Structure formats: structure tokens, C-alpha cells
Amino acid sequence: MNFWKEKTLGEAVRDAARVYGDREFLVVGDTRITYQQMADKIEQFSKGLLSVGVEPGDRVAIWLPNGIEWVVAIFSLANIGAIFVPVNTRFKTEELEYILQQSDSSALILDESFQKAEYLNMLLKLCPELASSKAGGLNSAKLPGLRTIICVSEKRLPGTYFFKDLFSMGQEIDLKPVEDSVDPHQTVSILYTSGSTAFPKGVMLTHNNILRNGFEIGERLGMNAEDRYFNPCPYYHNAGLVDGLLAALTHGSCNVTLSSFDARESLAVMERERCTVVGGIQTMYVKMMEEPGLDRQKLSLRTGWTTGPPQTVRDIYEKMGVSGITNLYGISEASPCCSISDCLRDPLEDRMTRMGKPLPGVEMKIVDPKAGKTLPPEEQGEIYVRGWNLMQGYYKKPEETAKAVDSEGWLHTGDLGFIDEKGLIFFMGRIKNVVRSGGENISPEEVENFIFRNPKVKHVEVVGLPDEKWGQRVTACIELKAGMEATPEEIIGFCKERMANFKVPKEVHFVTDWPMTGSGKVQKFKLVEILSEKRKK
């Protein structure tokens, strides 16, 4: 077993380069880069950032897809003691404006465009002054704190620094005093929550928060320097950055990714690169397992993680051959992982049906949300978390922070779950999503887990619709697999055979177009709004 030594992101890169040198660190498409090459680029770019006026403590927004530029940017910012603010690649103009304003970002590193999104044009709508500004001298009426724009582009653009130029700028700067002044316990990132019900909050995380989290995940997955980790999750989310990139970095593994997720390309890349580790959310795996070209014999996967119902975990085990697949529990405010199974030692049944034990140094307990009393094993309540992985707070939101973390240092997650007799965590869903029907509290995730067993079901979300008789009606929204047909009565009959009657959906709606957050989560509150409007008609 390895033990964690506190360090900064900059130190982690330099340490890894010394140990793993010429081993591949990152593969994105046809681009490959070693640990030493990455460390050299980060050193050069760090000096470039200082030369254009980025200082320790500055907040710098990153609006880039997965790729070498993203990795160089965030590690270089961390290396000089600045704070990176990831921006979702699917955000639009108003969402960008909110992030830049709320985070007080003084600089923005962005791609000129990505896929169909014209990032620079969106920025120009917010800051038309950019077109007539000198690089580093933006003076925006809407965003007065934003001064410096660094753009990844094939051509030079008004008011911006050319991303590539920073590698040659300020190379005479002595970087060591700046690097030495960075502390593992200072803020390194402000990660904005998905904002499924309100404006997102900026979660302040330290170097030690995210680095150790990645390390401990890698330990539970049994990772080593021979591993090649396919990580399709976006880096702007902690699943991609911490569970993926940093887990690989802290174990000398190679991180293999895509600029954006595509199921068919994912299978081809895993096969070509002989990936041994995989991590991703449930919807990614479902799409990969639907691909007709999937052949587990062509894959080399041995361990990995997901977030989803037991049936998804079993399918990954059986259809993709990931013998060490496991579920995990995490939340952005806890860097994000709190508990995960030991993939080398824990039995498959536990890895499918539970979310493992807390990470070393992390405490978890279940509390009655009304009485505030700690509950015994097997009893359901709110999940509380305490330990080194907790955020410093929400940026500029002290009242929200005080509501989330109590005086004893416990994070009130707002999640419903229990801890079984073995000490294993089970996450049941958001407390606010609990359906209260006929005097019973029903976990939507529990009902979803049963419905997922139906071989015709691709995706399901269970919500509660207002109802005069029941208080709320248990309602299942289902997307069927391609070529499949089913009726509401068939689904309801399937449920009646498998669960208590009060949990059985009273309504079933078939859905193909889901309301989503920017980070790819279904917005259940919008489903309720949509279905309620349909009722009125």
C-alpha cells in the first residue's frame, strides 16, 4: 500500500517527470506527450503566464476541450499559485458571463471555437471592447475585472495573446521562488456545480484536496505505472480531472482521452491503446455497450469505476470484461470522491450494489435530517462527510457555506443513503428528489434500479408529480433501447413483480429528449415542469 505525501500540483508534475520521464503521460487523438515533455511545457508556460501579468492568487477561467492545452494551462496556473476556473464547454454567453463575474476572473484562456460553438464570438458579445484592445489591456464595461485573454487559434486575433506564444515569453524569469511559495493547502480551483436548480456555486478546492483524491481513487482501483487509463469524462468536471487525470498522474499511468465523448471512437481508442483502466458516468457506458462493434475480447480492461445502478455495473463487467469495475460515491464539495470499493479485494456483489468504504482519512455517517441524530447501520438518512477532502467553501457565499458545513466540520450532502453492517455506503439519491406518496418516502433511485433490470430500458428517471390523492404520484420517464417497444402497462407490470406496491410507478412516460444540465445530468425538476404542463393541456 502506498501512502500519501502532501504536495502541490506543480510538485506532483515535477516528481512524476523525474520518476517516469519518457513514459507517456497523455494521449489525445494522434497527439502523444511524455511526462518529461509535459513538465517542460508547464515550466515554459508558467513563465509565459507571469510575463503577461497573471499573478499568484489570480482567478483564471479555462474554456477549452480536453487536450494538451487544457492540461498545460491548469497545471501552469497551479504551478504559479494562481487559481483555475473550469468552464463547461457547452456553456452559452450568459452562463460564461455568470462564471467570469462571480469568480472575479482576471484572465480567460479559451479556444477560438469548438465543434459548433464559437467561443470567441460569444466573448465578443460580452466584451465588444476586445476588438479594439491591446493584448492584456481589456477594459470591459460588463466584466471590469477581466483584463487578459489568451486564445488557442491558428491566427492572431485582436486583443488576445496567442496561446503558442506564451511558451517563448518570459523565459528569463526565475520560476523557483514562485513555485516554492505555493502551499498544498491553498486554493487551486473554483469548480462550479451544475446548477440543476439554481445558479451554480463555486466550490473552492485546494491542491491537496484534488491531488490526494485522485491518488486515493487510483489506490482503490489498483493502478500502477503500467496502466493506460481511458478517461472520456470532460476535464472541466472533477470526474475527468480528479477521478481521471490526477489518478493517472499520481500513479505514473498514461491518461488517454478524447476532446469530446463519442461511443464508437471510445471503443476504437481503448482497443488501439490497449487501455487497462476506464472511468465514466453511466450514460457513457450505456452508449458504448449499445455499439454493435463492441467485442470484449478486443479490450484489455481490468479495472474501473462508474456511477449508476447495479445493473449497469454488471453489464460493464459482463459485456466489456472489466473484472474490477466498481461504483463510487462523490460530491463536488468533497473533491469529489468520498467512498469507493477496493477493486482488487472486494467481491463483485459489493462493488455492484454498494459504493464502498470511505477513503482513508474520510469519515461518513448517516443522520436523521429532521432530528439531527446519527442513525445506526441500515437506517436511511442524510449522508454526512468529514475529512481532508472537504472544500474550503463556496466562493463569496459564506451563508451558503455555513449551511453546507456545520461547526464540527461535517458536510451535509443533501443526499439520501445508508451504511450497511459491513460499513459500506449506499447512495439512494438527493433528499429533495425523494417522492412522498401516500405517506411513504420513496427513493427515485431505488425504483430506477429496478426498472433498469428491464432489458428494453436504456435510461429511466423517476420523479414525483403533484397529486391531490397521493401527495405525489410516482412517475417513470423512460427511454427505450433502439428498436424496442413497450407500453406503460408493461412497465408497470414489470415493477409490480419486483417491488412493494407503493413504490410502483402510477404513470409511465416515454422520453427521447431529456432536459440536461451543462454537465450532462438530467434536470428532474424540469421533467416535473414539462409533465405538469402536459397535464394542464
N, C-alpha and C positions, 0 to 999 in steps of 0.2 A: 504494500500500500504506500502511495506517495502522500506527502504532507505539504500543505500549502505554506508558502512563504510570501508575505505581503510585498507587492511591488507595483509600480506604475505601468501603464500600457507601453510607454517608451522603453522602460527597463525590460519588459517582457519580450518585446521585439528584439532588442539587442542581445538578451540572453539566448533567445531561440536561434538567432543568427550565428552566435558563437558555437552552439552545440550542433545545429542541424545544417548550417552553411549552404551546401549545394543541393540539399533536398528540396523538392518542390513544395512551395507554400500555398500557391493559389493557381487554379486553372479556371479560366473563364473563356469558353469557346475555344478558339485556336491559340489563345494567349496563355503563356506559362511563365511563372516567375518563382525564383527560389527564395529561401529565407534570407540569404545574404543580399540578393538583389533588392528585395523589398526593404530591408534595413537601410541600404544605401539610398534608395529613393526617398524614404521617410526622412533621413538626415538632410538630404538636399532640399526637400520641400519644406521642412521645418524652417530652414534658414530663409527660404523664399517667403514664407508667411511673415516672418519677423521683418523682412525687408520692405513689405508692402503695408506695414503698420498694424498687423494683428499682434495683440499683446496677451500675456498671461491673464486669465480671467475673462477675456472677451468671449461672448457667445457668438458662434458662427454656424449658420444654418447650412445643411448639406442636402441639396436636391439633385441627387444622382441615382441612377440604377446600380444594381450590383455590378462590381467591376473593380479593376485595379485603381481607378481614380478615386472611387469611394473609400477603399481601404487606405490608400496613401493619405487622403485628406483627413480622415478621422484620427489615424494614428499620429500624423504630424501635428494636428491640433492638440491632441492629448500630450504629445511629447514636449510642447512648449507651455503647457499649463493652461491652454485655452479650453473652452467647453464646446463640444459639438452638439448641434441640434438637428437630428434627422428629420427630414420632411418626406412624407409619403409621396411616392412617385405618381400616384393617381390624384393628388390634390389639384384643385382648381384655384382660380385667382383669389377668391375670398378666403379660402382656407389657408393659402400661403400668407395672405396679409395678416390673418389672426396669429399664426405661428411667429412671424417675424416681429410683430408688435409685442405680443405677450412675452416672448423670450428676450426682448431687448437686443436682438441680434445686430451686431455692428458690421457683419460681413455675411455674404452668401456665396457659396460655391455651387454652381449649377451647370447642368448640361444645357446646351442651346435648345435641344429638343430630344424627346424620347418617344419612340413609337408615334402615336398621333398627337401627342401633347407638345405644344410649342411653348416651352418654359420661358424663354427669353421674352417672347411676345406678351405672355401673362405678366411678367415682371414690369415690362414697359407700360402696361395698362395701369399698374400701381404707381410706377415711378417714371412718368414721361420725361422727367428731367435727365434721366440716364443718357438719353441720346445726345445731349449736348454737354455732358460732364466729362471731366478728365478722370482717368482711372484712379480710384481711391478717393475721389472728391465728390461723390454723390451727395446732393443736398435735396432730399425729398420732402415734400410737404406732408405726404401721408405717413412716411416712415422716416422721421427725422434722425433716428439713431443709426440708420443703415448707411454706411459710407463706402464699403468696398465690395465690388462684385468680381468674382473670379469665374470665368466661363470656359467649359470644355467645348471647343469648337474647332472647326477646320479653317476658319477665317477670323481675322481680328475684328472685333466689334466695338462700337463706340462706348466709352465709359467703363470698360471692363479690362481686367487683366487677363491675358492669355494663360490658361492653366499650365500649358507646357513651359511657359517662360519662367515660372517660379522655380523650376529645377536648376536654373543657372543664375538666379538672382540672389544677392546677399551671401555668396559662398565664402566671403572673408569673415563672416560673423562667427564668433566663438560660441558654439552652441552649449557647451558643457555646463556653464553656470546656470543657464536657463533650465536645462534638463535636471540638474541637481536640486533645483528649488521646488520641483514638483513633488507633492506628497501623495501617497496612495489613498489617503482619506479625504482628498479634496474632490469637489465635483468635476466630473469629466464629461457627463452628458445630461441633457434635458430631453427626456423621451416623452412625447405627448401621447396620452391614452387615446383610444379610438374614438371617444366621444359619441357613443351609440345613443345616449340620451341627452346630452348637453354639450356645451363647449368643452373641448379636451383640456385636461390639466397636465402641466409639465412636471414629470417625475424626475427629481434630481438624484442622480446616481453617481457613486464615486468610482475611481479606478479599482479599488479593492472589491466593491460590490460586484461589478460585472466580470472582472478577471477571475476572481475566486469562484463565482457562479459557474463560469464556463469550465474551469478546472474540475470542480466537483461533479458536474454533469459528465465530463469526459471520464472521470474515475468510475462512476456508476455504469457507464457504457462499456468500460473495459478497453478504452482507447490506448493506442501506442503510436510510435513514430512510423510504423509500417502501414498504418491505416490511411485510406483515402476516403474522405468524408463528403458524400454528396449532400449539399446543403441548398435546396431550392428556395428557401424562405428569403424574403427581401431583407436586406441588411438594415433598412430603416426601422425594422421591428426587432425587439430583443430576441425573438426566436431565431432570426437569421444571424444577428450579431453575436449574441452571448451563447445560446444553445449550439450554434454552428461554428462561426468563425473563431471565437475565443476558446471554445472547447478544443478545436483543432490546434490553434496556436500553442496552447499550454501543454500539448502532448506531442508536438513535433509532427503532427499529421498534415496531410495535404487537404486543403479545402477546395472542393470542386463545386462550381455554381453556374447559374445562368443569369443573364441580365434580367430576364423575367421568366416565370414558370410556364413550361409547356410540357404536357404529359408525355407525348411521343418522344420529344427531344430528351426529356429526362431519362427515359429508359435507354435511349441510344447512348447518352453520355455515361450513364452508370456502367453499361456494358463495355464501352470503349475504354474507360478509365479504370476499369476493374475496381469499382468502389466497394469498400467493405463496411462502411457505416452510412446510415441515412437518417435524416431527421426532417419532419414536416408535419403540417397540420392535416387533419382528417381529409379535407376536400382534395388535397393534392394526391394523397394515396388512392382515393376513390377514382380519380381521373386516370391515374396510371394503371390501376387494376382493370379499368374498362377498355384499355387499349388492346386491340386484337393481336398486336405484336408482342405482348408480354410473354416471356418464356423464362421461368425462374431458373432454368438450367444455364442460361446465359449470364445470370447475375452472380456476383460474388459476395453479396451482402451477408453479414453475420450478426450485426447489432444495430440498434437504432431506437428512436423514440417517436411518439405521436401523441396527439390529444384527440380522443374520440371514444366512442362506445366500445365495449368488449368485442363486438362482432368485427369492428374494423381492425382491431389488433390481431384477432385470429385470422382474418383474411390476409393481412400482411404476412403473417407467419406462414400461412399455407400457400398463398399464391405468389409471393415474392421471395420466399425462402429465408426471411430474416429471423433466424432462430432466437436471437437475443432482443427481439422487439419488446418495447415496454411503453406503458402510459406514464405520463408525468403530470404534476400539478404545479402551476405557476401563476403569477400575477405581476403586472408591470412594476408595482410598488415594491416588489421583493426581488428584483434584478434579473430574471423573473422567477427562476425555478425555486420551489420550496421542498418538493419531495419527488423522488423517482426511485424505481426499483434498481437493485443490483442485477444487471443483465446476465452476469456470468454465474450467479448463485441462486437467485430467486426462481421458484417454479413458474412455469408459463401461466398457470391459472391465476396466480397472484399478480403477475405482470399485466394480464388482460383486465382483471376485474378491480384492481386497486391502483393507486398512484404512488406506491412505495412508501418508504420511511423518509422522515425529514433528512435533509443534507446534514453532514457533520457541523455542529455548532448552531444549528437552527432548531428552535422549539416550535411545536404546533400543539394546539389544544382546541377542543370544541366547547362552545359557550352557548348557553340559552340566551338568545338575543333579547328576550324581554326581561328575564330575571337577572341576567348577568352572572349566572352561576356556571362554573365549569362542570361539564357533563361527563359521565362515565363512558367506557367503551361501548360502542354500538348505538349510542343515542345520537340523534340528529340535532345539529345546531349550527351556529356560525363558526367558520374556521378562523382562528386567530394564529398569527405568526409573529415570532420574535427572533432576532439574531443579527449577525453581521450583514445579512443580505438586504436589510430594510433600507428604503430610500432615506435621503436627508429631509425630504418633504416635497410639497408641491411648490414650484417656483411662484413667488409673490402671492401665495394663497395660504397664509398662516391659519385662517379659520378652518379651511378645508383640511389642512394637515392635522390640526388638533382633533378634528372629528375622526380622522382615519387612524391615528396612532395615539394610544392613551398614555397616561402618565407613567405607566410601568413598562412602556416600550413595546406593547403588543399592537400589531397591525390588525384592525378589524376589517377583514377582507370583503365582507358583504356576500360571501359565498357559503352555500349550504353544504354540509357534509358530515361525516362521522369518522371515527378512528376505531378500527376493529380490535379484537382481542390480541392480535399479533402486533398491534401498533402501526398497522398500515392505514394510509389515508384513502378516503373515498370522497371524491368531489361530486356533488349532486346538481350543482347549478347555482345561479345567482338567487339570493334570497328574494330580491324584488321580482324575480320571474316565477316564484312559486305560485301555483294555481290553487286558489281556495274555493273548493267546490263542495257544496252540501255539508259544510262544517269540517271537511278534511283538507289538510295541506298536502298537495301533490307536487312532486318534483318533476318538471318537464323532462329533464334529462333521463330520469328513470323510465318514463313512458317511451321516450325516444329510443332508449337502449333496446326495449322490447320490440318496437316497430322495425328497428334496423335488422332484426333477425329475418324479416320477410325478404326473400331473395329478389323480389321485384322492386324493392325500395332503394333508390340511390341516395336520397337525402330527406331528412324529416326535421321539422321544428314544431314543438308543441307549445301552444300559448293558451291563455285563458281569456275568453270573450265575455263581456258583461252579460249577465243573465238574471232576470227577476227571480226565478225559482231557485237556481243553484248558487247565485252569487257570481260565479264564473263557470262557463262551460269549457270543459277540456276539449281543445280543438287541435287536430293534427293537420299540418301543412306538409304535403309530401310531393317530392319529385321522383317520378318513376325512372327506372333504367331504360335506356334506349330500346325501343321495340316492345316494351312491356305494357300491358293494360291491366287495370284493376278498377273496382268500384269502391265507393265509400263503405258499402255494406260488407264487402270482402275484407277490407282492412279492419273494420270494427269487429267482425267475427274472429279474425286472426288474434286481435288483442284480448277478446273475451276468453280465449283458451289459455291465456298466459299470465293474466294479471287480475288483481282484485277489481270488482265491477266498478267501484267509484273512480278508478284510475283510467278506465277505458274511455277513449275519445267519444264525445257525443256528436262531434262533427268531423268530417274529413274533407279537406280541400286539396286539389291537385295543382301544384305550382311549378312553373318553369322559369319565372323571372323573380329573383329574390331581391328585396331591398338590402343593400350591403353598406357597411361602413367602409372607410378608406382602407382599412387594414384587412378587409376580406371577411368580416364577421356579419352574420345575418342580424339585421335590426328587428328584434322581436316586437318592439313597441310599434314599429311601422307596419308590421304584419297585422297587429291588432287594429290599427287605424284603417288599413285597407279593407279588412274583412268587415269591420263595423260599418264602413261606408257602403259596402255591398249590401249589407242587411237593410239599410235605410231605403235602398232603391227597390 
